[in-house]
Amino acid sequence: QVQLVESGGGLVQPGGSLRLSCAASGSIFSIYAMGWYRQAPGKQRELVAGITRSSSTNYADSVKGRFTISRDNAKNTVYLQMNSLKPEDTAVYYCNAHHPLAPARSDYWGQGTQVTVSS
């Protein structure tokens, strides 16, 4: 079992920055691939960024060059640094933990944190 708790969301003006954190507990954090997803009203949840246990990363095209995902295994935490934020980045952001030997339906999810980009 893995428990995930996100923090760091809020209201920011266009062009601003936020850093999301996701603290994990309950299992061996370092073996999990971690990801950030987001869901805007009326839209499907989408992958924003992912990081493997060896710290390889991947990003959605819409956030490349603006967002950076990182992990600190010593702190059992994954981060999402979001710069040059745009109104279209407004969504609930969810942290995800995926065990490499388990199916996706066994993934763990946080409760979500709201990010609103507006002037």
Buried (B, 14 or more C-beta within 10 A) or exposed (E): EBEBBBBBBEEBEEEBEBEBBBBBEEBEBEEBBBBBBBBBEEEEBEBBBBBBBEEEBEBBEEBEEBBBBBBEBEEBBBBBBBBEBEEEBBBBBBBBBBBEEEEEEEBBBBEBBEBBBEE
